[in-house]
Amino acid sequence: MSLANHHLKALGHRDADAALDKAEQYRALNEPEEADSICRDVLEESPDNQRAIRTLGLAVTDRFAHEWTALFDEALAVFRRLASAYERVYYAGVAWERCAKAQLAGKQLHNAAHSFERAMEHFAEAEKIGPKDAPDPILRWNRCVRAIAAHPELVEAAERPRNHEFQHGD
């Protein structure tokens, strides 16, 4: 059989939760491409499956360290599909935070500072609209503050005048 003749197979009535358990395992093993593929299979059968959408978005952000410029907009688009306003805001914040970390690693200081600011705006909004006992927005906010404190060059970059608007890839 020729490689060109292969096609995707549908999951059909197979257990989507079992498939998503595997996707989460692949994420934990730092194999986001495998998790991404599984989530897309589940979403082909059930386009509104919130767990699959959430896991797919996170799997996309897991790849930011190596290719955030190509994936950032895709991650935000995936997270916009979440039904809960709180989750849409919170997970967009996660995308901005992970983008900031990737930019920081790439020495794109202006962009990283901007991305941390955007992440924190999202976490502050999520804290306002989310469940009162949900610790996640505060935990993520605090992680951003600690990342900024550990990298004083971010504050310096944010205070310097910018000669251009924020751009992916700086």
C-alpha positions in Angstrom: 0.0 0.0 0.0 1.3 3.4 -0.9 1.8 6.0 1.8 -0.3 8.4 -0.3 -3.3 6.1 0.1 -3.6 6.3 3.9 -6.4 8.4 5.5 -7.5 9.3 9.0 -9.8 6.9 10.7 -12.8 8.1 12.8 -13.0 7.1 16.4 -16.7 6.4 16.0 -18.4 5.2 19.2 -15.1 4.5 21.0 -14.6 5.9 24.5 -13.7 9.6 24.1 -12.8 9.9 27.8 -10.3 7.1 27.5 -8.8 8.8 24.5 -8.5 12.1 26.4 -7.0 10.3 29.4 -4.3 9.2 26.9 -3.9 12.8 25.6 -3.3 14.0 29.1 -0.8 11.3 29.7 1.1 12.3 26.5 1.1 15.9 27.8 2.5 14.8 31.1 5.2 12.9 29.1 6.0 16.1 27.2 4.7 14.7 23.9 2.3 17.4 23.0 2.0 16.4 19.3 0.5 13.1 20.3 -1.9 14.8 22.7 -2.8 17.3 19.9 -3.6 14.5 17.5 -5.8 12.6 20.0 -7.8 15.8 20.8 -8.4 16.5 17.1 -9.7 12.9 16.7 -12.1 13.4 19.6 -13.2 16.8 18.3 -13.9 15.3 14.8 -16.6 13.2 16.6 -17.7 15.7 19.2 -16.7 19.3 18.2 -17.9 20.8 21.4 -16.2 18.4 23.8 -14.9 20.9 26.4 -12.2 18.6 27.8 -10.8 18.0 24.3 -10.8 21.7 23.5 -9.1 22.5 26.8 -6.5 19.7 26.4 -5.9 20.6 22.7 -5.3 24.3 23.6 -2.8 23.3 26.4 -1.1 20.8 24.0 -0.6 23.6 21.5 0.9 25.9 24.2 3.2 23.0 25.4 5.0 23.5 22.0 5.6 27.3 22.5 9.1 26.8 23.8 10.1 25.7 20.3 7.6 27.3 17.9 5.4 29.8 19.7 5.3 32.3 16.8 3.5 29.7 14.6 1.2 28.5 17.3 0.1 31.4 19.5 -2.9 32.5 17.5 -4.0 28.9 17.1 -3.9 28.4 20.9 -6.0 31.5 21.4 -8.5 30.4 18.8 -8.8 27.0 20.4 -9.4 28.5 23.9 -12.1 30.9 22.4 -14.1 27.7 21.7 -14.6 27.0 25.4 -18.1 27.5 26.6 -17.3 29.1 30.0 -16.4 32.8 29.9 -14.1 32.1 32.9 -12.2 29.4 31.1 -11.9 31.4 27.9 -10.3 34.2 29.9 -8.2 32.0 32.2 -6.8 29.8 29.4 -6.1 32.8 27.2 -4.0 34.1 30.2 -2.2 30.7 30.2 -1.4 31.1 26.5 0.0 34.7 27.1 2.0 33.5 30.1 3.6 30.6 28.1 4.2 32.9 25.2 6.0 35.3 27.6 8.2 32.5 28.9 9.1 31.5 25.3 9.9 35.1 24.4 12.0 35.5 27.5 14.0 32.4 26.6 14.5 33.9 23.2 15.7 37.2 24.7 12.7 39.1 23.2 12.4 41.3 26.3 9.9 43.9 25.1 7.6 41.2 23.8 8.0 39.1 26.9 7.2 42.1 29.2 4.1 42.8 27.1 3.0 39.2 27.1 3.4 38.9 30.9 1.2 42.1 31.2 -1.5 40.6 29.0 -1.4 37.3 31.0 -1.8 39.1 34.2 -4.7 41.1 32.8 -6.4 37.9 31.9 -5.7 36.3 35.3 -7.1 39.4 37.1 -10.3 39.2 35.0 -10.6 35.4 35.5 -10.4 36.0 39.3 -13.2 38.5 39.0 -15.6 36.3 37.0 -14.6 32.8 38.1 -15.7 30.8 41.1 -14.7 32.5 44.3 -12.9 29.4 45.6 -10.8 28.8 42.4 -7.1 29.3 43.2 -5.9 29.0 39.6 -5.9 32.7 38.5 -4.1 33.7 41.7 -1.6 30.9 41.4 -0.9 31.9 37.7 -0.7 35.6 38.6 1.8 34.9 41.4 3.9 32.8 39.0 4.0 35.8 36.6 5.1 38.1 39.4 7.8 35.7 40.4 9.0 35.3 36.8 9.2 39.1 36.4 11.0 39.5 39.8 13.6 36.8 38.7 14.3 38.8 35.5 14.8 42.5 36.2 15.7 43.0 32.6 12.0 42.6 31.8 11.1 45.7 33.9 14.0 47.6 32.3 12.7 46.6 28.8 9.1 47.6 29.7 10.3 51.0 30.9 12.4 51.8 27.8 10.5 53.4 24.9 9.6 51.0 22.2 10.5 51.8 18.6 7.7 49.5 17.4 4.5 47.9 18.4 4.3 44.5 19.9 5.0 41.9 17.3 5.3 38.1 17.3 8.9 37.4 16.8 10.1 40.9 17.9 
